[in-house]
């Protein structure tokens, strides 16, 4: 259960039940001849200043993770016998939220998704993340990346333990509803890695991820992902972010054209939200920058279907283009948790919207109940836990802000509560495919907007 140690160390071990070595720092129990770490990986280490315990760390892609389960004692954290030596402690979700040391966080579900994408996806991620020993029935993994997941099992709210040797459950910081939160799960009987919701009262393992964030305005930007481009046409600078295989602008385009506008005709809104463009402007239908979108949406009288050549640079800077509906769907698929349909991407809205700047959800809502004598109304006051469900997390630094939109005849609408983005693909002669986000809706949507509307533009790199 660790390396062989001398008699003096054995005495030290029994004297310090908290696993603090005589030198004052607990060494990792995961390596050595009886450990489970991958000897081919160049691990780092971090010392928890709160109790002196030392954990191996590993960098996978742009993320740095603990390569061992956390073993810091808190309220609502548990051990089965002396299993904490090896498996770390099992934490309720409430306890897990504050368990990681300074400079480290409980990962979001977006962090877990980014890890799984890096190691090849959910279908085979389990095999590549599991340690090469200690899993039941030859269920060991290959541990290609040195994550070295071990099967600590679960502690249920009734105090019973189960599934050690067979399953690993790791909390995320992302809630799904008042009683549940998401976890990343591995099993001995297949190679998958799954994100599922679980009761917050369960005791699961914790793997901390190193905090590597900086703030800019309303957005939280991962340093390893954030870059900048300068639009040579007007000198404006935009943040960019890589999500999956795509590189996107992380701010709305603000290049001024004759037909573009600021929400409510206020220059301050262009500074905050970027400009609103007709589809003809977004496609560069006059072919000022490129001929690929020439004629698209230019004459509202005939509204013929245009035949652009892709990619359509449109109004975007050189080297960037107006995304197709498929490119938007790729982005939404990467960050969402499955699809309700081809047009609805659960939780993609929550993960892509800025943490600030959106209209807060109402604390009181009216519920309607059908009864024999008619409809009964009942006012429901949302609990703090329910309100948390609507909090945007901006996991990837994409930072969607609610810039609203403009109708040709009715003017500006829904600034502060809605964001709408053009694609380069027509639905029919009168409508164009678009993507939109709502204030307290956690889903992102594919839809269509009138060809004479004015919407925001996000460019994607060629």
Secondary structure in CASP SS format (residue, H / E / C, confidence):
PFRMAT SS
TARGET T0000
AUTHOR 0000-0000-0000
METHOD secondary structure of the structure
MODEL  1
X C 1.00
X C 1.00
X C 1.00
X C 1.00
X C 1.00
X C 1.00
X H 1.00
X H 1.00
X H 1.00
X H 1.00
X H 1.00
X H 1.00
X H 1.00
X H 1.00
X H 1.00
X C 1.00
X C 1.00
X C 1.00
X C 1.00
X C 1.00
X C 1.00
X C 1.00
X C 1.00
X C 1.00
X C 1.00
X E 1.00
X C 1.00
X C 1.00
X C 1.00
X C 1.00
X C 1.00
X C 1.00
X C 1.00
X C 1.00
X C 1.00
X C 1.00
X C 1.00
X C 1.00
X C 1.00
X C 1.00
X C 1.00
X C 1.00
X C 1.00
X E 1.00
X E 1.00
X E 1.00
X E 1.00
X C 1.00
X C 1.00
X C 1.00
X C 1.00
X C 1.00
X E 1.00
X E 1.00
X E 1.00
X E 1.00
X E 1.00
X E 1.00
X E 1.00
X E 1.00
X C 1.00
X C 1.00
X E 1.00
X E 1.00
X E 1.00
X E 1.00
X C 1.00
X C 1.00
X C 1.00
X C 1.00
X C 1.00
X C 1.00
X C 1.00
X C 1.00
X C 1.00
X C 1.00
X E 1.00
X E 1.00
X C 1.00
X C 1.00
X C 1.00
X C 1.00
X C 1.00
X H 1.00
X H 1.00
X H 1.00
X H 1.00
X C 1.00
X C 1.00
X E 1.00
X E 1.00
X C 1.00
X H 1.00
X H 1.00
X H 1.00
X H 1.00
X C 1.00
X C 1.00
X C 1.00
X C 1.00
X C 1.00
X C 1.00
X C 1.00
X E 1.00
X E 1.00
X E 1.00
X C 1.00
X C 1.00
X H 1.00
X H 1.00
X H 1.00
X H 1.00
X H 1.00
X H 1.00
X H 1.00
X H 1.00
X H 1.00
X H 1.00
X C 1.00
X C 1.00
X C 1.00
X H 1.00
X H 1.00
X H 1.00
X H 1.00
X H 1.00
X H 1.00
X H 1.00
X H 1.00
X E 1.00
X C 1.00
X C 1.00
X C 1.00
X C 1.00
X C 1.00
X H 1.00
X H 1.00
X H 1.00
X C 1.00
X C 1.00
X C 1.00
X C 1.00
X C 1.00
X C 1.00
X C 1.00
X C 1.00
X C 1.00
X C 1.00
X E 1.00
X C 1.00
X C 1.00
X C 1.00
X C 1.00
X E 1.00
X E 1.00
X C 1.00
X C 1.00
X C 1.00
X C 1.00
X C 1.00
X E 1.00
X E 1.00
X C 1.00
X C 1.00
X C 1.00
X C 1.00
X E 1.00
X E 1.00
X E 1.00
X E 1.00
X E 1.00
X E 1.00
X E 1.00
X E 1.00
X E 1.00
X C 1.00
X C 1.00
X C 1.00
X C 1.00
X E 1.00
X E 1.00
X E 1.00
X E 1.00
X E 1.00
X E 1.00
X E 1.00
X E 1.00
X C 1.00
X C 1.00
X C 1.00
X C 1.00
X C 1.00
X E 1.00
X E 1.00
X E 1.00
X E 1.00
X E 1.00
X E 1.00
X E 1.00
X C 1.00
X C 1.00
X C 1.00
X E 1.00
X E 1.00
X E 1.00
X C 1.00
X C 1.00
X E 1.00
X E 1.00
X E 1.00
X C 1.00
X C 1.00
X E 1.00
X E 1.00
X E 1.00
X E 1.00
X C 1.00
X C 1.00
X E 1.00
X E 1.00
X E 1.00
X E 1.00
X C 1.00
X C 1.00
X C 1.00
X C 1.00
X E 1.00
X E 1.00
X E 1.00
X E 1.00
X C 1.00
X C 1.00
X C 1.00
X C 1.00
X C 1.00
X C 1.00
X E 1.00
X E 1.00
X E 1.00
X E 1.00
X E 1.00
X E 1.00
X E 1.00
X C 1.00
X C 1.00
X E 1.00
X E 1.00
X E 1.00
X E 1.00
X C 1.00
X C 1.00
X C 1.00
X C 1.00
X C 1.00
X C 1.00
X C 1.00
X C 1.00
X C 1.00
X C 1.00
X C 1.00
X E 1.00
X C 1.00
X H 1.00
X H 1.00
X H 1.00
X C 1.00
X H 1.00
X H 1.00
X H 1.00
X H 1.00
X H 1.00
X H 1.00
X H 1.00
X C 1.00
X C 1.00
X E 1.00
X E 1.00
X E 1.00
X H 1.00
X H 1.00
X H 1.00
X H 1.00
X C 1.00
X C 1.00
X C 1.00
X C 1.00
X C 1.00
X C 1.00
X C 1.00
X C 1.00
X C 1.00
X C 1.00
X C 1.00
X C 1.00
X C 1.00
X C 1.00
X C 1.00
X C 1.00
X C 1.00
X C 1.00
X C 1.00
X C 1.00
X C 1.00
X C 1.00
X C 1.00
X C 1.00
X C 1.00
X C 1.00
X C 1.00
X C 1.00
X C 1.00
X E 1.00
X C 1.00
X C 1.00
X C 1.00
X C 1.00
X C 1.00
X C 1.00
X C 1.00
X E 1.00
X E 1.00
X E 1.00
X C 1.00
X C 1.00
X H 1.00
X H 1.00
X H 1.00
X H 1.00
X H 1.00
X H 1.00
X H 1.00
X H 1.00
X H 1.00
X H 1.00
X H 1.00
X C 1.00
X C 1.00
X C 1.00
X C 1.00
X C 1.00
X E 1.00
X C 1.00
X C 1.00
X E 1.00
X E 1.00
X C 1.00
X C 1.00
X H 1.00
X H 1.00
X H 1.00
X H 1.00
X H 1.00
X E 1.00
X C 1.00
X C 1.00
X C 1.00
X C 1.00
X C 1.00
X C 1.00
X C 1.00
X C 1.00
X C 1.00
X C 1.00
X E 1.00
X E 1.00
X E 1.00
X E 1.00
X E 1.00
X E 1.00
X E 1.00
X E 1.00
X C 1.00
X C 1.00
X E 1.00
X E 1.00
X E 1.00
X E 1.00
X E 1.00
X E 1.00
X E 1.00
X E 1.00
X C 1.00
X C 1.00
X H 1.00
X H 1.00
X H 1.00
X H 1.00
X H 1.00
X C 1.00
X C 1.00
X C 1.00
X C 1.00
X C 1.00
X C 1.00
X C 1.00
X C 1.00
X C 1.00
X C 1.00
X C 1.00
X E 1.00
X C 1.00
X C 1.00
X C 1.00
X E 1.00
X E 1.00
X E 1.00
X E 1.00
X C 1.00
X C 1.00
X C 1.00
X E 1.00
X E 1.00
X E 1.00
X C 1.00
X C 1.00
X C 1.00
X C 1.00
X E 1.00
X E 1.00
X E 1.00
X E 1.00
X E 1.00
X E 1.00
X E 1.00
X E 1.00
X E 1.00
X C 1.00
X C 1.00
X C 1.00
X C 1.00
X E 1.00
X E 1.00
X E 1.00
X E 1.00
X E 1.00
X E 1.00
X E 1.00
X E 1.00
X C 1.00
X C 1.00
X C 1.00
X C 1.00
X C 1.00
X E 1.00
X E 1.00
X E 1.00
X E 1.00
X E 1.00
X E 1.00
X E 1.00
X C 1.00
X C 1.00
X C 1.00
X E 1.00
X E 1.00
X E 1.00
X C 1.00
X C 1.00
X E 1.00
X E 1.00
X E 1.00
X C 1.00
END
